[in-house]
Amino acid sequence: MGEELSMLVNMRSKLAIEDIRLKEINDFLTDPNNKIINDLLEVVEKYGGPEEINRKARESGSLDNLMHLLKERNSPYLKDLEWLIEQRDSGAFISVDEYRKKILGTEVEDMDFREDYAITLEISACQYFDAFMTQARQAIENQELMPGRFIRVRRMKEQEEDDDLLAMAVAMQILGVSWCETLDTKGTDGSNIHLGGPETITGYFGGVGQPNDYPIKWVDEFLYYYTNYGVKQVLNVNPGTIFLAYLVHKLGIDMEFKISVYMGNDNPFAVFWTLMAARLFSREDGSTSLIGFNFSNSVNNWTIELSSEIRNALGLEDFVRFEHHILETWKSIVIQPYDRRDELLEITTKVKNISAKHEGAEIEVDSKREHPTDILDYFRSRKEIEEKGEMPYMLQNYLDKHEAINNTARALTEKGLSFIAAPNLHHREE
């Protein structure tokens, strides 16, 4: 027994990273002749350096500035946003306390909700501002909850041109929620000349799609939207752009990113690799640009619990949110039926800082739709969808996800568990 223990101790000690290896990495990063780092520094310098970049982003992303831009463009969305502000300020949306009473009745008085384990209600993808407004009006009419987190995958240039980007940036601030945009240099824009869409989908496995100089283009695109619109958080799908996002933040630029489900963090070892890099390149205060990441759809609660232990050991529990798909689109991403709500209810009191992501509708709803949720719809232009008369389908799909979010909130509430909905709308003092 003693020999076996000694052998284990000896093997374990061999895993420690030697100081000389860390020195080699630091020497490489700080080498003035390092081209890949020089390329990054050049694009940062192009926008004025970290302090100027952050200043521009704060100014451009302020609510006053964004509303001013909408007024200048005579945007039809301005009245909707002014209405949304009025509804927020008048308390038109149901509060969390009211919601709990609605669900539990007098039983709510005996419930002790664990707010420190609150689940963030997350919806994906919120592609169109008009669909968002339909959702908001329905939430008021039916006393429903708006999500606490929104994921967006619409083409950036397209939504910049029709004011969706501006309107959603304002709306997210009105609600007080976190949201994530997806840059156009995400790898499906022709960056890989050998790949061309669904017919070559296997070529994208493993995060392929941002080859050669595209990571620098990705940083350039981020800095454009950050400095012009204050877009702070973006999706990340590639090891190269993830690495650069760590470095951009370490340089002093206040960017955030989340890692996509497509990266395949499907086991504790992959999670450790991801979080280890985040910790190595964190700032002196421990903060990191990695604000969250999606697990692979194949993870079970065992992996999530072990990942939580890893996150805690690295001091990242408050910084990095675990984003877990509760429902997925009916088509083009997973074998259906896919429903992880019961597993979520089991793990809620064991793992902090986790979000329940709703990418699809309830199984019994989605399976019967003429046009069920489809992940490939995210990669279509609005023009194509409208020309085919399919925008009503997109709206219905989105409202179905909204219903699923509220079903999750109900399930959590019935078990005395907590959630985070849109803070400025629902989490107000009575």
C-alpha positions as CSV (number, residue, x, y, z in Angstrom):
1,M,0.0,0.0,0.0
2,G,2.8,2.4,0.9
3,E,4.7,1.6,-2.3
4,E,1.5,2.3,-4.4
5,L,1.0,5.6,-2.6
6,S,4.6,6.6,-3.2
7,M,4.3,5.7,-6.9
8,L,1.2,7.9,-7.2
9,V,2.9,10.8,-5.5
10,N,5.9,10.4,-7.8
11,M,3.7,10.3,-10.9
12,R,1.6,13.3,-9.8
13,S,4.7,15.4,-9.2
14,K,5.8,14.9,-12.8
15,L,2.7,16.9,-14.0
16,A,3.9,20.2,-12.5
17,I,4.9,22.8,-15.2
18,E,8.5,23.8,-14.8
19,D,9.3,27.4,-14.5
20,I,11.6,27.2,-17.5
21,R,8.7,26.2,-19.7
22,L,6.7,29.3,-18.5
23,K,9.8,31.4,-19.2
24,E,10.0,30.1,-22.8
25,I,6.4,31.0,-23.4
26,N,6.8,34.5,-21.9
27,D,10.0,35.0,-23.9
28,F,8.1,34.1,-27.1
29,L,5.2,36.4,-26.3
30,T,7.4,39.4,-25.6
31,D,9.9,38.8,-28.4
32,P,9.8,42.0,-30.5
33,N,10.4,39.9,-33.7
34,N,7.3,37.7,-33.0
35,K,5.2,38.3,-36.1
36,I,1.9,36.9,-34.8
37,I,2.0,39.1,-31.8
38,N,3.2,42.1,-33.9
39,D,0.2,41.6,-36.2
40,L,-2.1,41.8,-33.2
41,L,-0.4,44.9,-31.8
42,E,-0.7,46.6,-35.2
43,V,-4.4,46.2,-35.4
44,V,-4.8,47.4,-31.8
45,E,-2.7,50.4,-32.6
46,K,-4.8,51.1,-35.7
47,Y,-7.7,51.8,-33.4
48,G,-5.7,54.0,-31.0
49,G,-4.5,51.6,-28.4
50,P,-6.3,50.1,-25.4
51,E,-7.2,53.2,-23.5
52,E,-8.5,55.1,-26.5
53,I,-10.4,51.9,-27.7
54,N,-12.2,51.6,-24.4
55,R,-13.0,55.3,-24.3
56,K,-14.5,55.2,-27.8
57,A,-16.5,52.1,-26.8
58,R,-17.9,53.7,-23.7
59,E,-18.9,56.8,-25.7
60,S,-20.3,55.0,-28.7
61,G,-22.1,52.4,-26.6
62,S,-23.8,54.8,-24.3
63,L,-27.6,54.7,-24.3
64,D,-27.8,58.4,-25.2
65,N,-25.4,58.0,-28.2
66,L,-27.2,55.0,-29.6
67,M,-30.6,56.7,-29.3
68,H,-29.1,59.8,-30.9
69,L,-28.0,57.6,-33.9
70,L,-31.4,56.1,-34.3
71,K,-32.9,59.6,-34.3
72,E,-30.4,60.8,-36.9
73,R,-31.4,57.9,-39.1
74,N,-35.1,58.5,-38.5
75,S,-35.4,54.8,-37.5
76,P,-38.8,53.3,-37.1
77,Y,-37.5,51.4,-34.1
78,L,-37.2,54.6,-32.0
79,K,-40.8,54.7,-31.0
80,D,-40.7,51.0,-30.0
81,L,-37.7,51.7,-27.8
82,E,-39.3,54.7,-26.2
83,W,-42.4,52.6,-25.5
84,L,-40.2,49.9,-24.0
85,I,-38.6,52.4,-21.6
86,E,-42.1,53.6,-20.6
87,Q,-43.2,50.1,-19.8
88,R,-40.1,49.4,-17.8
89,D,-40.4,52.5,-15.8
90,S,-44.1,52.0,-15.1
91,G,-43.6,48.5,-13.8
92,A,-45.7,46.9,-16.6
93,F,-43.7,43.7,-16.6
94,I,-44.4,41.2,-13.9
95,S,-41.9,41.2,-11.0
96,V,-40.2,38.1,-9.8
97,D,-42.2,38.2,-6.5
98,E,-45.4,38.6,-8.5
99,Y,-44.4,35.7,-10.8
100,R,-43.7,33.4,-7.9
101,K,-47.0,34.2,-6.3
102,K,-48.7,33.6,-9.7
103,I,-47.1,30.1,-9.9
104,L,-47.1,29.0,-6.2
105,G,-50.0,31.0,-4.6
106,T,-49.8,31.0,-0.8
107,E,-47.1,28.3,-0.9
108,V,-44.6,31.0,-1.9
109,E,-44.5,32.1,1.8
110,D,-42.8,28.8,2.8
111,M,-40.2,28.9,0.1
112,D,-36.6,29.8,0.6
113,F,-35.2,30.6,-2.8
114,R,-31.4,30.2,-3.2
115,E,-30.5,33.3,-5.1
116,D,-26.8,32.4,-5.1
117,Y,-27.6,29.4,-7.3
118,A,-29.9,31.3,-9.7
119,I,-30.1,30.0,-13.3
120,T,-29.8,32.6,-16.0
121,L,-32.7,32.3,-18.5
122,E,-31.0,32.4,-21.9
123,I,-32.6,32.5,-25.4
124,S,-30.9,31.9,-28.8
125,A,-30.9,33.3,-31.3
126,C,-32.7,36.6,-31.2
127,Q,-32.2,37.6,-34.8
128,Y,-34.7,40.4,-35.4
129,F,-35.7,43.4,-33.4
130,D,-39.3,43.2,-34.5
131,A,-39.5,39.7,-33.2
132,F,-38.0,40.9,-29.9
133,M,-40.7,43.6,-29.6
134,T,-43.5,41.0,-30.2
135,Q,-41.9,39.0,-27.4
136,A,-41.9,42.0,-25.1
137,R,-45.5,42.9,-25.8
138,Q,-46.6,39.3,-25.2
139,A,-44.6,39.2,-22.0
140,I,-46.6,42.1,-20.6
141,E,-50.0,40.8,-21.9
142,N,-49.5,37.3,-20.5
143,Q,-47.4,38.2,-17.4
144,E,-44.4,36.2,-18.7
145,L,-40.7,36.6,-18.2
146,M,-38.2,38.1,-20.6
147,P,-34.8,36.3,-20.6
148,G,-31.8,37.5,-18.7
149,R,-29.5,36.7,-21.6
150,F,-29.8,37.0,-25.4
151,I,-27.6,35.3,-28.0
152,R,-27.6,36.8,-31.6
153,V,-26.2,35.2,-34.7
154,R,-27.4,37.5,-37.4
155,R,-25.0,38.9,-40.0
156,M,-23.4,42.0,-38.5
157,K,-23.2,44.1,-41.7
158,E,-26.8,43.2,-42.6
159,Q,-28.1,44.3,-39.2
160,E,-25.9,47.4,-39.1
161,E,-27.6,48.5,-42.4
162,D,-31.2,48.1,-41.2
163,D,-30.7,49.5,-37.7
164,D,-31.3,46.1,-35.9
165,L,-27.8,46.3,-34.4
166,L,-28.5,49.7,-32.9
167,A,-32.0,48.9,-31.8
168,M,-31.0,45.7,-30.1
169,A,-28.0,47.3,-28.4
170,V,-30.4,49.9,-26.9
171,A,-33.0,47.2,-25.9
172,M,-30.4,45.1,-24.1
173,Q,-29.4,48.1,-22.0
174,I,-33.1,48.9,-21.3
175,L,-33.6,45.4,-20.0
176,G,-30.3,45.3,-18.2
177,V,-29.4,41.9,-19.7
178,S,-26.2,40.4,-21.1
179,W,-26.0,39.7,-24.8
180,C,-23.6,38.2,-27.3
181,E,-23.2,39.1,-31.0
182,T,-21.6,36.9,-33.7
183,L,-19.0,38.5,-36.0
184,D,-19.1,37.9,-39.7
185,T,-15.6,36.5,-39.7
186,K,-16.9,33.4,-38.0
187,G,-15.7,31.0,-40.7
188,T,-18.8,30.6,-42.9
189,D,-18.0,33.6,-45.0
190,G,-15.7,31.9,-47.5
191,S,-12.6,32.1,-45.4
192,N,-11.9,28.5,-46.2
193,I,-11.9,28.2,-50.0
194,H,-12.4,24.5,-49.8
195,L,-15.7,24.6,-47.8
196,G,-19.0,25.8,-49.0
197,G,-21.9,25.2,-46.6
198,P,-24.0,22.3,-45.5
199,E,-22.8,20.1,-48.4
200,T,-19.3,20.3,-47.0
201,I,-20.2,20.5,-43.3
202,T,-17.9,17.8,-42.2
203,G,-15.0,20.1,-43.3
204,Y,-15.9,22.4,-40.5
205,F,-15.6,19.9,-37.7
206,G,-13.0,20.8,-35.1
207,G,-13.4,24.5,-35.4
208,V,-12.0,24.8,-39.0
209,G,-13.1,27.9,-40.7
210,Q,-10.9,30.8,-39.6
211,P,-7.7,29.9,-41.3
212,N,-4.5,31.8,-42.0
213,D,-4.9,35.5,-41.3
214,Y,-8.6,35.4,-40.3
215,P,-8.0,35.6,-36.6
216,I,-6.5,39.1,-37.1
217,K,-9.4,40.0,-39.3
218,W,-11.7,38.8,-36.5
219,V,-10.0,41.1,-34.0
220,D,-10.2,44.0,-36.5
221,E,-13.9,43.3,-37.0
222,F,-14.5,43.2,-33.2
223,L,-12.7,46.5,-32.6
224,Y,-14.8,48.1,-35.3
225,Y,-18.1,47.2,-33.7
226,Y,-16.7,47.8,-30.2
227,T,-15.5,51.3,-30.9
228,N,-18.5,52.3,-33.1
229,Y,-21.4,50.7,-31.2
230,G,-20.0,49.5,-27.9
231,V,-20.6,45.9,-28.8
232,K,-18.6,44.3,-26.0
233,Q,-19.3,40.5,-26.2
234,V,-19.0,38.2,-29.2
235,L,-19.1,34.6,-30.0
236,N,-15.9,32.6,-30.4
237,V,-15.5,29.3,-32.3
238,N,-11.8,28.9,-33.1
239,P,-8.7,28.2,-30.9
240,G,-6.9,31.0,-32.6
241,T,-9.5,33.7,-32.0
242,I,-10.0,32.4,-28.5
243,F,-6.3,32.9,-27.8
244,L,-6.3,36.3,-29.4
245,A,-9.3,37.3,-27.3
246,Y,-7.4,36.4,-24.1
247,L,-4.5,38.6,-25.3
248,V,-6.7,41.5,-26.3
249,H,-8.2,41.6,-22.8
250,K,-4.8,41.2,-21.2
251,L,-3.6,44.2,-23.2
252,G,-6.3,46.3,-21.4
253,I,-9.2,46.2,-23.9
254,D,-12.4,45.4,-22.0
255,M,-13.7,42.8,-24.5
256,E,-15.7,39.7,-23.5
257,F,-16.4,36.5,-25.4
258,K,-18.2,33.3,-25.1
259,I,-17.2,30.0,-26.6
260,S,-19.7,28.3,-29.0
261,V,-21.1,24.8,-28.6
262,Y,-19.2,24.1,-31.9
263,M,-15.9,24.1,-30.0
264,G,-16.8,20.7,-28.5
265,N,-16.1,21.2,-24.7
266,D,-17.6,17.8,-24.0
267,N,-15.5,16.4,-21.1
268,P,-13.8,17.7,-18.0
269,F,-10.3,17.5,-19.6
270,A,-11.4,19.8,-22.5
271,V,-13.0,22.2,-19.9
272,F,-9.7,22.2,-17.9
273,W,-7.8,23.1,-21.1
274,T,-10.2,26.0,-21.9
275,L,-10.2,27.3,-18.3
276,M,-6.4,26.9,-17.8
277,A,-5.7,29.2,-20.7
278,A,-8.2,31.7,-19.4
279,R,-6.5,31.7,-16.1
280,L,-3.0,31.9,-17.5
281,F,-3.9,35.0,-19.5
282,S,-6.1,36.7,-16.9
283,R,-5.4,40.2,-15.6
284,E,-3.9,40.9,-12.2
285,D,-7.4,41.2,-10.7
286,G,-8.2,37.6,-11.9
287,S,-10.6,38.8,-14.6
288,T,-10.7,37.2,-18.0
289,S,-12.3,38.0,-21.3
290,L,-13.9,34.5,-21.3
291,I,-17.3,35.4,-19.9
292,G,-18.8,32.0,-20.6
293,F,-18.9,28.9,-22.8
294,N,-21.3,26.4,-24.1
295,F,-20.8,22.8,-23.2
296,S,-21.1,20.3,-26.0
297,N,-24.7,19.0,-26.2
298,S,-23.4,15.6,-25.2
299,V,-22.2,16.5,-21.7
300,N,-24.0,15.0,-18.7
301,N,-24.3,16.3,-15.1
302,W,-21.2,14.4,-14.1
303,T,-19.1,16.5,-16.5
304,I,-20.8,19.7,-15.4
305,E,-20.1,19.0,-11.7
306,L,-16.4,18.2,-12.3
307,S,-16.1,21.2,-14.6
308,S,-17.5,23.3,-11.7
309,E,-14.7,21.9,-9.4
310,I,-12.1,22.9,-12.0
311,R,-13.6,26.4,-12.4
312,N,-13.5,26.8,-8.6
313,A,-10.0,25.6,-8.3
314,L,-8.9,28.2,-10.8
315,G,-10.8,31.0,-9.2
316,L,-13.1,31.5,-12.2
317,E,-16.5,30.8,-10.8
318,D,-17.6,34.4,-10.7
319,F,-16.1,35.2,-14.1
320,V,-17.0,32.3,-16.4
321,R,-20.6,31.3,-16.9
322,F,-21.4,27.7,-17.9
323,E,-24.0,27.9,-20.7
324,H,-25.9,24.7,-21.2
325,H,-28.5,23.9,-24.0
326,I,-31.7,22.8,-22.4
327,L,-33.5,22.6,-25.8
328,E,-31.9,22.6,-29.2
329,T,-33.3,23.4,-32.7
330,W,-35.4,20.6,-34.1
331,K,-33.3,20.4,-37.2
332,S,-29.6,20.4,-38.3
333,I,-27.7,20.0,-35.0
334,V,-28.8,17.1,-32.7
335,I,-30.7,13.9,-32.8
336,Q,-34.2,14.6,-31.5
337,P,-35.9,14.4,-29.0
338,Y,-33.4,16.6,-27.0
339,D,-34.6,17.9,-23.6
340,R,-32.3,18.5,-20.7
341,R,-34.7,20.4,-18.3
342,D,-34.9,17.5,-15.8
343,E,-31.1,17.3,-15.6
344,L,-30.9,21.1,-15.1
345,L,-33.3,20.8,-12.1
346,E,-31.0,18.2,-10.6
347,I,-27.8,20.2,-10.9
348,T,-29.2,23.7,-10.0
349,T,-28.2,23.5,-6.4
350,K,-24.8,22.0,-7.1
351,V,-23.3,24.4,-9.7
352,K,-23.3,28.2,-9.6
353,N,-23.2,30.7,-12.5
354,I,-24.9,28.5,-15.1
355,S,-27.4,29.5,-17.8
356,A,-30.2,27.5,-19.3
357,K,-30.0,28.1,-23.0
358,H,-33.1,27.6,-25.1
359,E,-32.3,27.2,-28.8
360,G,-35.4,25.3,-29.7
361,A,-39.0,24.9,-28.7
362,E,-40.7,22.2,-26.6
363,I,-40.5,18.9,-28.3
364,E,-44.3,18.5,-28.7
365,V,-44.5,22.0,-30.2
366,D,-41.5,21.9,-32.5
367,S,-42.2,18.5,-33.9
368,K,-45.6,19.6,-35.2
369,R,-44.6,23.0,-36.7
370,E,-44.8,23.3,-40.5
371,H,-41.4,25.0,-40.2
372,P,-39.7,23.8,-37.0
373,T,-36.6,25.5,-35.5
374,D,-33.6,25.0,-37.7
375,I,-30.0,26.0,-36.9
376,L,-29.3,26.7,-40.6
377,D,-31.8,29.5,-40.6
378,Y,-29.2,31.6,-38.7
379,F,-27.0,31.6,-41.8
380,R,-29.6,32.9,-44.2
381,S,-30.0,36.5,-45.1
382,R,-33.1,38.4,-44.1
383,K,-33.7,39.2,-47.8
384,E,-33.8,35.5,-48.7
385,I,-36.2,34.7,-45.9
386,E,-38.5,37.6,-46.8
387,E,-38.5,36.7,-50.5
388,K,-39.6,33.2,-49.7
389,G,-42.3,34.5,-47.4
390,E,-40.9,32.7,-44.4
391,M,-40.5,35.5,-41.9
392,P,-43.7,34.5,-40.1
393,Y,-42.0,31.1,-39.5
394,M,-39.0,32.8,-37.9
395,L,-41.3,34.8,-35.6
396,Q,-43.2,31.7,-34.5
397,N,-40.0,29.8,-33.9
398,Y,-38.7,32.6,-31.7
399,L,-42.0,32.9,-29.7
400,D,-41.9,29.1,-29.2
401,K,-38.5,29.5,-27.6
402,H,-39.9,32.2,-25.4
403,E,-42.6,29.8,-24.3
404,A,-39.9,27.2,-23.5
405,I,-38.0,29.8,-21.4
406,N,-41.1,30.4,-19.3
407,N,-41.7,26.7,-18.9
408,T,-38.2,26.4,-17.5
409,A,-38.8,29.3,-15.1
410,R,-42.0,27.7,-14.0
411,A,-40.3,24.3,-13.4
412,L,-37.5,26.0,-11.3
413,T,-40.1,28.0,-9.3
414,E,-42.2,25.0,-8.5
415,K,-39.1,23.4,-6.9
416,G,-38.2,26.5,-5.0
417,L,-35.3,27.3,-7.3
418,S,-34.1,30.7,-8.5
419,F,-33.7,32.2,-12.0
420,I,-32.3,35.4,-13.5
421,A,-34.7,37.0,-15.9
422,A,-34.3,40.5,-17.4
423,P,-33.1,42.4,-14.3
424,N,-34.5,45.9,-15.1
425,L,-37.9,44.4,-15.9
426,H,-38.5,41.7,-13.3
427,H,-36.0,41.9,-10.4
428,R,-37.3,45.1,-8.9
429,E,-38.3,45.8,-5.3
430,E,-42.0,45.7,-4.6
